Amino acid sequence: MTICFFSAQYLPTVGGVERYTWNLARRAVQAGHRALVVTSALPGLPAQETDPDGIVVYRLPVWPLMGGRFPVLRPGGAMRALSRRLWAEPIDFCVVQTRMYAESVWAAKNARRRGIPAIVIDHSTGYMPVGGGAVGLAGRLYEQLACRAIRRTGPRFYGVSAAACRWLAVFGITPAGTMPNAVDPAGLAEQCRLAPAKNWRKALGLAPDTLLVAYVGRLIAEKGAAELAQAAAALPAVNGRPVALAVAGDGPLLPVLRQKLPPNVFCPGALPYAETLQLLTQADVYCLPTRYAEGFPTTLLEAAACRCAIVSSRTAGTEELFPGEGYGLLLRDTAPDTIRQGLQTLLADDALRR
């Protein structure tokens, strides 16, 4: 079977939807199927290639609006040629990731026109943040119209969490079920083992007994990395041990963070995946103070699989990942002082972290 996954953003762009799509496509190949991933063009990458996992990747020409967060398909000769090549593939099934991208609408309409069965997996629990006032209203109206256009093509809808399924009701959609975000702990451990070993405390110039807090994710305002940096800067030594924060990721907030870094905060930027996993394995706490309309953050699952204690805002997926207070510390809000208090509580208690 040939399965075609449509994801407006994909590796090497770092994000939960990108990782989710890669995991599904990789598992499809391992199960003996052929996997295609259709995504947006990135500078320096070919329009079509087969990656080391055996996944065929098509990269469509786009206008990278909102700093690349909202790519829009760009018409023209290159788009027509690549589209003909793609739809000449013997596609048996389509998986459309998220409901609001222009590429998702395009994919759903083309699948319907060709009689190819399709599903839509949604990864959000709110409208995409584009601002307030007229701009925000226009964004919400666009999402409603885009979702209506996809619904007319007749696919089944799924959410990556119970919260994502509930959110689909805003668009008049009753989902067929949940396709939860997931990671394979054994697979992550194997990636850590096979990669060159990296001692993160040594790499950052920290004392061996430093309590290390990690953040991994896209560096946009809604993810809370700036507030986390403020919280870490205000943290005193805990039980005589210094505290440091490593912020791993890329995005428009990275240069802003690097301009005003406190002495105990480090921003190594985007990392190879294995190095990210090694950071989570070696960190004492993973913190995600997000305000974003998450569907089910992949990094929470990765931190849990790496046996790293978690401090998180109450976001989609936490109700499923944390069935009780003994599984993680949930913040009442994302103010820097609230984050600091949460981190201090967990860092001061070795048994609680374990």
HUJO-V722004 format. One record per pair of residues at least 12 apart in sequence whose ideal C-beta (glycine too) atoms are under 6 Angstrom apart, sorted by the first residue. I is the first residue (numbers start at 1). GAP is how many residues later the second one is. If there is no record, write none. Layout:
I & GAP
I & GAP
This chain:
1 & 32
1 & 91
2 & 32
2 & 88
2 & 89
2 & 90
3 & 25
3 & 30
3 & 32
3 & 90
4 & 32
4 & 87
4 & 90
5 & 16
5 & 20
5 & 32
5 & 90
6 & 32
6 & 90
6 & 101
7 & 14
7 & 32
7 & 90
8 & 32
8 & 63
8 & 93
8 & 95
10 & 27
10 & 29
14 & 256
15 & 203
16 & 281
16 & 282
17 & 80
17 & 106
19 & 279
20 & 161
21 & 76
25 & 12
25 & 30
26 & 27
29 & 25
35 & 20
36 & 20
37 & 18
37 & 20
38 & 20
39 & 20
40 & 22
40 & 31
41 & 18
41 & 20
41 & 21
47 & 12
47 & 35
58 & 28
60 & 13
61 & 13
61 & 17
61 & 18
62 & 12
67 & 185
72 & 30
73 & 29
73 & 30
91 & 25
93 & 24
94 & 17
94 & 22
94 & 24
95 & 24
96 & 12
96 & 24
97 & 24
98 & 24
98 & 25
99 & 21
99 & 23
99 & 48
99 & 51
100 & 43
100 & 46
105 & 41
105 & 44
105 & 45
108 & 42
108 & 45
109 & 44
112 & 41
118 & 37
119 & 36
119 & 37
120 & 35
120 & 37
121 & 37
121 & 58
122 & 37
122 & 42
122 & 46
123 & 37
123 & 172
124 & 169
124 & 171
125 & 38
125 & 39
125 & 42
125 & 168
125 & 191
126 & 167
127 & 13
127 & 16
129 & 93
147 & 24
156 & 20
157 & 16
157 & 18
158 & 17
158 & 18
158 & 19
158 & 21
159 & 16
159 & 19
160 & 20
160 & 21
160 & 135
160 & 136
161 & 134
161 & 135
161 & 155
161 & 156
161 & 159
163 & 153
164 & 131
164 & 152
165 & 13
181 & 115
181 & 117
183 & 118
183 & 119
183 & 122
185 & 120
188 & 89
188 & 117
191 & 83
191 & 86
192 & 85
192 & 86
192 & 89
195 & 79
198 & 77
198 & 80
200 & 79
200 & 82
204 & 62
206 & 38
209 & 32
210 & 32
210 & 34
211 & 27
211 & 30
211 & 32
211 & 73
211 & 136
212 & 32
212 & 71
212 & 72
213 & 32
213 & 72
213 & 74
214 & 32
214 & 65
214 & 66
214 & 69
214 & 72
215 & 13
215 & 32
215 & 72
216 & 32
216 & 60
216 & 83
217 & 32
217 & 82
218 & 31
218 & 33
219 & 30
219 & 32
219 & 34
219 & 35
220 & 31
222 & 69
222 & 70
223 & 67
223 & 69
224 & 65
224 & 66
224 & 110
225 & 22
227 & 62
227 & 107
227 & 109
227 & 112
228 & 59
228 & 61
228 & 111
229 & 36
230 & 106
231 & 105
231 & 108
231 & 109
232 & 13
232 & 33
233 & 29
234 & 106
235 & 105
238 & 109
238 & 110
244 & 20
245 & 20
246 & 20
247 & 20
248 & 20
248 & 23
248 & 28
250 & 19
250 & 20
280 & 22
280 & 23
280 & 26
280 & 28
281 & 25
283 & 25
285 & 24
285 & 26
285 & 61
286 & 17
286 & 22
286 & 24
287 & 24
288 & 24
289 & 24
289 & 45
289 & 50
290 & 23
290 & 25
291 & 43
294 & 21
294 & 22
295 & 21
296 & 20
296 & 21
300 & 21
309 & 37
309 & 44
310 & 18
311 & 18
311 & 31
311 & 32
311 & 35
313 & 18
313 & 21
314 & 16
329 & 13
329 & 17
